Amino acid sequence: MHIHPDDLLLIIDLQNDFCPGGALAVADGDAVVPVINRLAGRFDHVVLTQDWHPAGHSSFATSHPGAAPFSSVTMPYGPQTLWPDHCIQGTAGAEFHPDLATDRAELVIRKGFRAAIDSYSAFFENDRTTPTGLAGYLRERGLKRVVMAGLATDFCVQYSALDARRLGFETAVALPGCRAIDLGGSLAAATVAMREAGVALVEQIP
């Protein structure tokens, strides 16, 4: 994978709650940290995203009496998977993995902080219309291609990649730097959706 000066590495939600021992742990999630650290050293531009929920967020199963984690409800913006409480603002679970090299990040995009709506994508809330401002930042900085890595492949990485393509950015996902939740075949579906949208799925990082 050749990296150009106007490429951006977008590191998605590499937080304690998504790593082993966390509230919404992705299997082997912490294994991507050294991969991403090596990759980040090759980019001139790095941005991080951080899931940042208020307590009692509407996407938490505990906010819906009788609902089980990983079940689904219909929200005003469409279907919503209900999650265990995770990445609550100010908690250790919301912090970046301690071994993640964050010093070179130029921007941290916090998402999911609106109590009534979840946010998977780095670009839009789950209503698909409320922007985070990342697209404007990239355009003003003249950054042309977005390379993504982080957690989880089939949710926040996928949504971010599809939105990046929808917004006209060249987009790649560095698969060795990602891990999936794989909920009911979601990884296979995400892989198909990203390929069909023109996302380059990079399977090896030299």
C-alpha positions in Angstrom: 0.0 0.0 0.0 1.6 3.2 -1.2 1.0 6.2 1.1 0.8 9.7 -0.4 1.4 13.0 1.5 -2.3 13.9 1.2 -3.5 10.6 2.6 -5.1 10.4 6.1 -5.1 7.5 8.5 -8.4 7.3 10.4 -8.1 5.2 13.6 -11.6 4.2 14.7 -12.7 3.6 18.3 -9.6 1.9 19.6 -10.9 2.2 23.2 -10.7 0.1 26.2 -14.3 -1.0 26.2 -13.9 -2.5 22.7 -10.8 -4.5 23.7 -10.6 -7.7 25.7 -11.9 -7.1 29.3 -14.1 -4.2 28.1 -17.8 -3.8 28.3 -18.3 -4.5 24.5 -15.1 -6.4 23.8 -14.2 -7.3 20.2 -12.4 -10.6 20.1 -8.7 -10.0 19.7 -9.4 -6.3 19.5 -6.1 -5.3 21.2 -4.1 -7.2 18.6 -4.5 -4.4 16.2 -2.7 -1.8 18.4 0.9 -2.6 17.3 -0.3 -2.9 13.7 -1.9 0.5 13.8 1.0 2.1 15.6 3.4 0.9 12.8 0.9 2.1 10.2 0.5 5.5 11.8 4.2 6.1 11.7 4.0 6.1 7.9 1.3 8.8 7.6 1.7 12.6 7.7 -1.9 12.9 8.9 -3.7 10.9 11.6 -7.2 11.4 13.0 -8.8 9.4 15.9 -12.5 8.7 16.6 -13.8 8.2 20.1 -17.1 6.7 21.1 -18.4 9.1 23.8 -21.8 8.2 25.2 -23.6 9.9 28.0 -24.8 7.6 30.8 -28.3 6.2 29.9 -27.7 6.5 26.1 -30.7 5.4 24.0 -28.6 2.7 22.3 -27.9 0.9 25.6 -30.1 -2.1 26.3 -30.4 -1.0 29.9 -32.3 2.1 28.6 -35.1 -0.3 27.3 -36.7 -2.3 30.1 -36.8 -6.0 29.3 -34.5 -5.7 26.2 -31.5 -7.9 25.9 -28.1 -6.7 24.6 -27.6 -7.2 20.9 -31.4 -7.2 20.2 -32.8 -4.6 18.0 -35.4 -1.8 18.3 -36.8 0.8 16.0 -35.7 4.3 16.7 -37.0 7.4 14.9 -34.0 7.1 12.5 -34.5 3.4 11.9 -33.4 0.0 13.3 -30.9 0.2 16.2 -28.9 -2.6 17.8 -29.0 -2.3 21.6 -25.6 -2.6 23.2 -24.2 -3.2 26.6 -23.4 0.1 28.4 -20.0 1.2 26.9 -17.7 4.1 26.3 -19.4 6.3 28.8 -18.0 9.8 29.0 -15.2 10.2 31.5 -14.8 6.5 32.3 -11.8 4.3 31.9 -13.7 2.2 29.3 -14.0 5.3 27.0 -10.2 6.0 27.1 -8.0 5.0 24.2 -6.1 1.7 24.6 -3.0 2.6 26.7 -0.6 1.2 24.1 -2.1 3.2 21.2 0.3 5.9 20.0 -1.9 9.0 19.9 0.6 11.8 20.0 0.6 12.4 16.3 -3.1 12.7 15.9 -4.2 16.0 14.5 -7.9 15.7 15.5 -10.1 13.6 17.7 -13.7 13.2 16.5 -16.0 12.3 19.4 -19.3 10.6 18.4 -22.4 9.2 20.0 -22.6 12.0 22.5 -26.2 12.9 21.6 -28.3 10.9 24.0 -31.2 10.1 21.5 -29.1 8.9 18.6 -26.3 6.4 18.1 -23.3 7.1 15.9 -21.2 4.5 14.1 -19.7 6.5 11.3 -16.9 9.0 11.7 -18.8 11.2 9.3 -22.5 11.1 10.3 -24.8 10.1 13.2 -27.0 7.1 12.6 -29.7 9.3 11.1 -27.3 9.5 8.1 -27.8 13.3 8.0 -26.2 14.9 11.1 -22.6 15.5 10.3 -19.6 15.2 12.6 -17.6 17.8 10.6 -14.9 15.4 9.5 -15.7 15.7 5.8 -15.3 19.5 6.0 -12.0 19.1 7.9 -10.6 16.8 5.2 -11.7 19.0 2.4 -10.3 22.2 4.0 -7.0 20.4 4.6 -6.9 19.1 1.0 -6.7 15.4 2.1 -7.8 13.2 -0.7 -7.7 9.5 0.5 -8.8 8.0 3.8 -7.2 4.8 5.0 -9.1 3.3 8.0 -8.3 0.8 10.7 -9.8 0.1 14.1 -12.9 -1.4 15.7 -15.1 -2.9 14.6 -14.8 -3.9 11.0 -18.6 -4.6 10.5 -19.9 -1.6 12.4 -18.0 1.7 12.9 -15.3 0.9 10.3 -17.8 -0.2 7.7 -20.2 2.8 8.2 -17.2 5.2 8.1 -15.9 3.6 4.9 -19.3 3.7 3.1 -19.8 7.3 4.1 -16.4 8.3 3.0 -17.1 6.8 -0.5 -20.6 8.5 -0.5 -18.9 11.8 0.1 -16.4 11.2 -2.8 -13.2 10.3 -0.9 -11.0 7.6 -2.1 -11.2 5.0 0.7 -9.2 2.0 1.9 -9.6 -0.3 4.9 -6.4 -1.9 6.3 -7.9 -5.2 7.4 -4.9 -6.4 9.5 -5.6 -3.3 11.6 -9.3 -4.3 12.1 -11.3 -6.8 14.0 -15.1 -7.6 13.8 -17.9 -8.2 16.2 -19.6 -10.5 13.5 -23.1 -10.3 14.8 -25.4 -12.6 12.8 -23.2 -12.6 9.7 -22.5 -8.9 9.8 -18.8 -9.2 8.8 -19.6 -11.0 5.5 -22.3 -8.5 4.8 -20.0 -5.6 5.6 -17.3 -7.0 3.3 -19.7 -7.2 0.4 -21.1 -3.7 1.0 -17.7 -2.1 1.2 -16.4 -3.8 -1.9 -19.6 -2.9 -3.9 -19.1 0.8 -2.8 -15.6 0.8 -4.1 -13.7 0.6 -0.8 -10.3 -0.9 -1.3 -9.9 -3.8 1.2 -6.1 -4.1 1.9 -5.4 -7.5 3.2 -1.6 -7.2 3.7 0.4 -4.2 5.0 4.1 -4.3 4.0 
